[in-house]
């Protein structure tokens, strides 16, 4: 856990670069203002940086897109059937 005296300004956690401290939340945890490599700005608790929070959410979206391609899904969430998925209909 990061203590209040630790200055994280300029440090990098995953895709996030810490810019400055923005204050504290209702539980008195320090909140840091960060910039993601994708260009978005993001606020994160000091204790979550690096452990649970590595990006603004772009990393999760990219992983989901890769998994969808890997599993052969099309846009819209429909399963893309291949020739082996069709059942032959007709006299046997």
C-alpha positions in Angstrom: 0.0 0.0 0.0 1.3 3.5 -0.9 1.8 5.9 2.0 0.8 9.5 1.9 4.5 10.6 1.9 5.2 8.7 -1.3 5.2 11.0 -4.4 4.1 9.0 -7.4 4.3 11.9 -9.8 6.0 10.9 -13.1 5.9 7.1 -12.2 4.5 4.6 -14.7 2.1 1.8 -13.7 1.3 -0.4 -16.7 -0.1 2.0 -19.3 -0.7 4.8 -16.7 1.6 7.7 -16.1 0.9 9.6 -12.8 0.6 13.3 -13.4 -0.4 14.7 -9.9 -2.3 14.1 -6.7 -6.0 15.2 -6.9 -7.0 14.8 -3.3 -8.5 12.0 -1.2 -11.7 10.0 -1.4 -14.3 9.5 1.4 -12.1 6.9 3.0 -9.1 9.2 3.0 -7.2 7.2 0.3 -5.0 9.3 -2.0 -6.4 9.8 -5.5 -3.9 10.3 -8.4 -4.7 11.9 -11.8 -3.1 9.7 -14.5 -2.7 9.7 -18.2 -3.1 6.5 -20.1 -0.9 5.6 -23.2 -4.1 5.7 -25.3 -4.5 9.4 -24.5 -7.3 9.3 -21.9 -7.1 10.8 -18.4 -8.0 8.7 -15.4 -8.2 9.0 -11.6 -7.0 6.0 -9.5 -6.5 5.3 -5.9 -2.8 5.0 -4.9 -3.3 1.5 -3.5 -4.7 0.2 -6.8 -2.0 1.6 -9.1 0.0 -1.3 -10.5 -1.9 -3.9 -8.6 -5.4 -3.7 -10.0 -5.3 -0.7 -12.2 -2.9 -0.7 -15.2 -4.9 1.3 -17.7 -8.0 3.4 -18.2 -9.9 0.4 -19.5 -8.4 0.3 -23.0 -6.3 -2.8 -22.1 -9.5 -4.7 -21.1 -11.2 -3.7 -24.3 -8.2 -4.7 -26.4 -8.0 -8.1 -24.7 -11.8 -8.6 -25.3 -11.4 -7.8 -28.9 -8.5 -10.2 -29.3 -10.5 -13.0 -27.6 -13.5 -12.3 -29.8 -11.4 -12.7 -32.9 -9.7 -15.8 -31.5 -13.1 -17.3 -30.8 -14.4 -16.4 -34.3 -17.0 -13.9 -33.3 -18.3 -11.2 -35.7 -19.3 -7.7 -35.0 -22.6 -7.6 -33.1 -21.8 -10.6 -31.0 -23.1 -13.3 -33.4 -21.2 -16.5 -33.8 -19.6 -16.8 -37.2 -20.4 -20.3 -38.4 -18.0 -22.3 -40.4 -18.7 -25.1 -42.8 -18.4 -27.8 -40.2 -21.1 -26.2 -38.1 -23.8 -26.8 -40.7 -25.9 -29.9 -40.5 -26.5 -31.7 -43.7 -30.2 -31.9 -44.4 -31.6 -34.4 -46.9 -32.1 -38.1 -47.5 -29.6 -40.3 -45.8 
